[in-house]
């Protein structure tokens, strides 16, 4: 079995929550939760931090996380695709003659309630299905946000978001759907990243619950995460 490498992307810029990756959450920097989960994982061979920010890099090194280099500014913009960041790190691993990588695990620091158990279960699911190009963590949406209940404005007022579909009233009648929860855990074959993709085909789902799927995007998300973490 080869090496499973975790990549934690944490750039310095953030508009909705300035300094988000180091902002305190329940008494610890947001990044600390992902660092702790990754280090406690039984299946990760290496943990790499990708950042353009020296303060974040220093915190990573102090936490025992490998920081190979500072990410160039061209790969740290608001619209930088994640696959470009992953390709950059894979290229660095190639240059340093790191061989035998069987999987890359993307761990975004905006999922502070994701634990080492979620990481390990995602990796185990990936290893159990050699045909899968990725395993992605998902969560079932609240029934009020189910696609069959979504509406959109039109010249005739509100109409179903899905054309020709009437909203279903009873949530027990709704088909099962999932949304990516960040994702909190994304396990990929390196070949998928090299060809410029992230999910590939087939992509298997790893289902997480609503609480552990909290994804920090806005200040309200941070407040909710803090309440849940303190309750733990």
C-alpha positions in Angstrom: 0.0 0.0 0.0 1.3 3.4 -0.9 1.4 6.7 1.0 -1.8 8.6 1.6 -1.1 12.4 1.7 -3.3 15.0 3.3 -3.3 18.5 1.9 -4.7 21.3 4.0 -5.2 24.5 2.0 -5.2 27.7 4.1 -4.6 31.0 2.3 -4.2 34.2 4.1 -7.0 36.2 2.4 -10.6 36.0 3.4 -13.3 38.7 2.9 -16.3 37.5 4.9 -14.2 36.6 8.0 -10.8 38.4 7.9 -8.0 36.1 8.9 -10.4 33.2 9.0 -8.0 30.4 9.2 -6.4 31.7 12.4 -9.5 33.3 13.9 -10.4 32.0 17.3 -13.1 29.4 17.6 -14.0 28.0 21.0 -10.6 29.1 22.3 -8.4 27.7 19.5 -7.5 28.9 16.0 -9.8 27.5 13.4 -6.9 25.6 11.8 -6.2 23.8 15.0 -9.2 21.5 14.6 -8.1 20.2 11.2 -4.5 19.9 12.3 -5.6 17.8 15.3 -7.9 15.6 13.3 -5.2 15.0 10.6 -2.5 14.2 13.1 -4.8 11.7 14.9 -5.7 9.9 11.7 -4.5 6.3 11.5 -4.1 6.3 7.7 -2.4 9.5 6.7 1.3 9.1 5.9 2.1 12.8 5.4 0.3 16.1 6.2 1.1 19.1 4.0 -0.1 22.7 4.6 -0.5 24.9 1.5 -0.5 28.6 2.3 0.7 31.9 1.0 0.8 33.4 4.5 3.9 33.3 6.7 1.9 33.6 9.9 -0.2 30.6 8.9 2.9 28.7 7.8 4.6 29.4 11.2 1.6 28.2 13.0 1.6 25.0 10.9 5.3 24.3 11.6 4.8 25.0 15.4 1.9 22.5 15.2 4.0 19.8 13.6 2.6 20.1 10.1 4.8 20.0 7.1 5.0 23.3 5.2 7.0 22.7 2.0 6.9 26.3 0.7 4.8 29.4 0.5 2.2 29.2 -2.1 2.7 31.8 -4.9 0.3 34.7 -5.0 -1.1 33.5 -8.3 -2.5 30.5 -6.5 -4.0 32.4 -3.6 -6.6 34.6 -5.2 -10.3 34.5 -4.4 -11.0 32.7 -7.8 -8.1 30.3 -7.7 -9.5 26.8 -8.4 -8.7 24.2 -5.8 -7.4 21.8 -8.4 -4.7 24.2 -9.3 -3.5 24.3 -5.7 -3.5 20.5 -5.6 -1.6 20.2 -8.9 1.0 22.6 -7.6 1.7 20.5 -4.5 1.7 17.2 -6.5 4.3 18.8 -8.9 6.4 19.7 -5.8 6.1 16.1 -4.6 7.2 14.9 -8.0 10.2 17.2 -7.9 11.2 15.9 -4.6 10.9 12.3 -5.9 8.1 11.4 -3.6 6.8 8.1 -5.0 4.1 5.6 -4.1 1.3 8.1 -3.4 -2.0 6.1 -3.6 -4.4 8.8 -2.5 -4.6 12.5 -1.8 -6.9 13.7 0.9 -8.2 17.3 0.8 -8.9 18.6 4.3 -10.3 22.1 4.3 -9.9 24.0 7.6 -13.4 25.4 7.4 -14.8 22.1 8.8 -13.8 22.2 12.5 -16.2 19.5 13.6 -14.8 16.9 11.3 -12.7 14.4 13.3 -10.1 11.8 12.6 -12.9 9.2 12.5 -14.4 10.9 9.5 -11.0 11.1 7.8 -10.2 7.4 8.4 -13.7 6.2 7.4 -13.4 8.2 4.1 -10.0 6.7 3.4 -11.2 3.2 4.2 -14.2 3.6 1.9 -11.9 4.7 -0.9 -9.5 1.7 -0.3 -12.4 -0.7 -0.3 -13.5 0.4 -3.8 -10.5 0.4 -6.2 -12.8 1.5 -9.0 -13.6 4.8 -7.3 -11.7 7.9 -8.4 -12.8 9.7 -5.3 -14.8 9.7 -2.1 -16.5 12.9 -1.2 -18.2 13.8 2.1 -21.8 14.8 1.8 -24.8 15.8 4.0 -28.5 15.5 3.5 -30.0 19.1 3.3 -32.8 20.2 5.6 -36.1 19.3 4.0 -37.0 22.9 3.5 -34.0 23.2 1.1 -34.7 20.1 -0.9 -34.4 20.7 -4.6 -38.0 19.8 -5.2 -39.1 22.6 -2.7 -36.9 25.3 -4.2 -38.6 28.2 -5.9 -37.3 30.9 -8.3 -38.8 34.3 -9.3 -40.3 34.7 -12.7 -42.7 37.0 -14.6 -45.5 35.0 -13.1 -44.2 35.2 -9.5 -42.5 32.3 -7.8 -42.3 29.0 -9.7 -40.6 25.7 -9.0 -36.9 26.0 -9.5 -36.9 22.7 -11.4 -39.0 23.3 -14.5 -42.2 21.3 -14.6 -41.8 20.1 -11.0 -44.5 20.9 -8.5 -43.3 21.3 -4.9 -43.9 18.3 -2.7 -45.5 19.2 0.6 -44.7 16.2 2.8 -41.0 15.9 3.5 -41.3 12.1 4.0 -42.2 11.9 0.3 -39.0 13.6 -0.9 -36.3 11.5 -2.6 -32.9 11.3 -0.9 -30.5 13.9 -2.0 -27.1 15.1 -0.7 -25.0 18.2 -0.9 -21.2 18.4 -0.6 -20.4 19.7 2.9 -17.4 21.7 2.0 -16.4 19.0 1.4 -15.0 18.2 4.8 -13.3 15.1 3.5 -12.3 14.4 -0.1 -10.2 11.4 -1.0 -8.8 11.3 -4.6 -6.7 9.3 -6.9 -3.6 11.4 -7.8 -4.4 10.8 -11.5 -7.7 12.7 -11.2 -5.8 15.8 -10.0 -3.2 15.5 -12.6 -5.8 15.6 -15.4 -7.3 18.8 -13.9 -10.3 17.3 -12.0 -11.2 16.8 -8.4 -14.1 14.3 -8.2 -13.6 12.1 -11.2 -15.9 9.2 -12.1 -17.1 7.2 -10.2 -17.2 9.3 -7.1 -18.6 7.7 -4.0 -20.4 9.4 -1.2 -19.4 9.4 2.5 -22.4 10.7 4.4 -21.9 12.9 7.5 -24.5 14.4 9.8 -25.6 18.0 9.9 -23.6 18.9 13.0 -20.2 17.6 11.8 -20.9 19.1 8.4 -20.7 22.7 9.6 -18.7 24.7 7.0 -17.3 28.1 8.0 -18.2 30.6 5.3 -19.8 33.5 7.2 -19.6 34.9 10.8 -22.9 33.1 11.7 -21.3 29.7 10.8 -18.4 30.5 13.1 -20.8 31.3 16.0 -22.7 28.0 15.4 -19.4 26.0 15.3 -18.2 27.7 18.5 -21.4 26.7 20.3 -21.2 23.1 19.1 -17.5 22.8 20.0 -18.0 24.2 23.5 -20.8 21.7 24.0 -18.4 18.9 23.2 
